[in-house]
Amino acid sequence: MQRDTELLQQIRLGEMGAFDVLYERYAVRLLSYIHRFVGDRAAAEDLVQEVFLAVLKDQSFDCTKEGFARWVFTVARNRALNYQRDKKRNATKLKEFQTLARPIESSPATPRQGLSKGITQALSKLSPKHQDTLVLKQFGEFSYREIAEIQGVAEGTVKSRFHFAVRQLRQSLTTRGDNA
C-alpha cells in the first residue's frame, strides 16, 4: 500500500490513478465528517468534491512536513465552516424577503427520525469547538493526537473537549427522553 505522501507526489506529476487511490482512501471518512458538520448530505457531497479539487490544485502543501490526513481534514473543516457561514447569511437574506406562506404538511416522523433529530438538536447546542471534536473522534475516526493536530491544540484539550461534549450530549438526550 502506497503512502499518502507518495500518492500526492504522483498526483502532482499528473498520475490520476494516484488521485483515485487517495479519493477511495478518504472520501467516505470526509463525507461522514462534513455531513455531521453541516447536516446536509447533498451539501456534504459537494464539499467533499471541493476538498478533492483543492487536493488537485494546491501545490503549496508540503506533504513531507505534515500528514496528508491532517491537511485534508483541515481543508474539509474550513470548507464546512465557510458553508455554514454562507448558509447563515443566505438564511438571513431569505427571512428578509419571505412572505407569508401556508405551512407545509409533513408526515409524522418515525422513531428513528425522531432520535436522529434529537441527536442533531443536541449537537447544535454544543459549541463549534466541542461539535468539531466530537464529530472528528466519532465519525472521522481520528485519534486524540490527530484531532489535536487538525485543531492546532494540545492533546489534553482535545480529550477534555471530547469528554465534555459526550457528557453534554448525553445530558441533553436524557432530558429529551432519548437514551444516549
N, C-alpha and C positions, 0 to 999 in steps of 0.2 A: 504494500500500500504506500503510495507516494505521500510525502509530507505536504502540508498546505503551502509552505514557502516554495517548494519545488514547482507545485502546480501554478502558483501565482507568477513565478518567473516564466514558465512556459506560456501562460496566457499573454504576458507582455511581449512574447516573441511571436504571437499570433496563433498559437495552438488552441483551437476552440475545443478540442477534445478534453483538454485540461480544465477548461471552463465548465464543461458538462460534469466532470467529476466533482469539482467544488460545489456546483449547484446541487447535485444529488446529495452531497455530504451535509449541506447546511440549509437547504430550502425548507424542509419540514420544521426544523427547530426555529428558524427565523419566522416562519408563518405562525407558528404557535405563539411565539414570544410577542410578535407585533399584534396578532389578533387579540391576545389578552390585554394588551396595552391600549388598543384603540376601540375594541369592542365591535368591530365591523369586519366580517370576513372578506368581503369584496375589497374594501379599502386596504386590508392587510395584504391581500394578494397583490394589489397594485404597488404597495410599498415594498414588498419583497422584490418585485421586478425592478423598482428604482434602486434598491440596495445593490442588486447584481449588476445593474448598469454602472453604478459607481465603482464596482469591482473592475469592470472592463475599462472605464475611463480614467480612474485615478491612478496616475503614475507616481504620485508623491509618497505613497505609503511604502515604508521600508520594512519589508517582511522579515528582515534579519534581526531587527531590534525589538519588534513587538509580535505577539502571536496573531495570526490571521483571525482566529475566532474572536479574540478581544476586539480587534479593529472592526470586523464586520458587524458584530453586535452593537458596537458603539455607533456605527453608521445607522443601523436599524433603529436604535433608540432615538437618535437625533431626527430621523425621518418621521418617526411616530410622534415625537414632541411637536414637530412642525405641523404635522397633520392635525393634531389636537388643537393647536393654537389657531390654525386657519379655520377649523371647524367651528370654534367658538366665535370667531369673527363673523363667519357666514351666518351662524345662528342668530347673532345679534342683528345683523342686517335683515334677515328674514323676518324677525319679530317686528321690526320697524315697518315693514311693508305688508305684513299679514293682515288680511281682512277676516271678518267673522266667517267661520265655516262650520257646517254641521259636523258633529263628531262622527268619526268612522266607527262603525260597529265592528267589534272583533270577537273572534271565537274564544270560548273560555280556555284558559291555559291548562296544560296537562301538569301533573305534579312535578315532573322533571323540569318543565319550563319554569315553573314557579321557583324551584330550587336554584336553577341557573340564574334566574332574575334576582333571586335573593343574594346569591354569591356576587353577582355583578354590582348590586347595590351596596353590599358590604365592602367590596373592593373600592368602590367610588368614595367611601367615607375615609379611606386611608390617604395619607399624604402621598404626593407623587413619588418621593424617595422610598417610602415603605411599599407602595404598589410595585414599583420597579424592582425592588429587591425580591419581593415575594414571587413575582412573575418570572424573573430570571432564574431563581432557585427551583421553583416547582415546574415551570413549563419550559424554560430554557435549558434545564438540566445542567446548570453550571455549578461548580464548586464555590465555596465561600471565597477562596483565593481569586478565582476567575472573576467573580462578581466585583470584588474589591478593585481589581484592575480595570474593569469596564467602567465602574463608577468613580474611580480615582480617589478611593477612601481606604482606610485601614480595614483589614480582615475582621477585626473585632467589631468595628462599626457595622459591617455587613451582618454579622451574626446577631448583634443587638437589634438591628432593624428588622431582620427576618423574624426573630422570635417575638418582637413587639407586634409585628404585622399579623402573625399567626394568632396571637392572643386576642388582638382586636377583632380579627375576622371571626374567630370562634365566639367571642362575646356578642358580636353583632348578630350572628346567625342564631345563637341561642336565644337572644331576646326576641327574635322574629318567630321563634318556634321551630326553626330548622335545626337539624343536628349537624354539628361540624365534625 
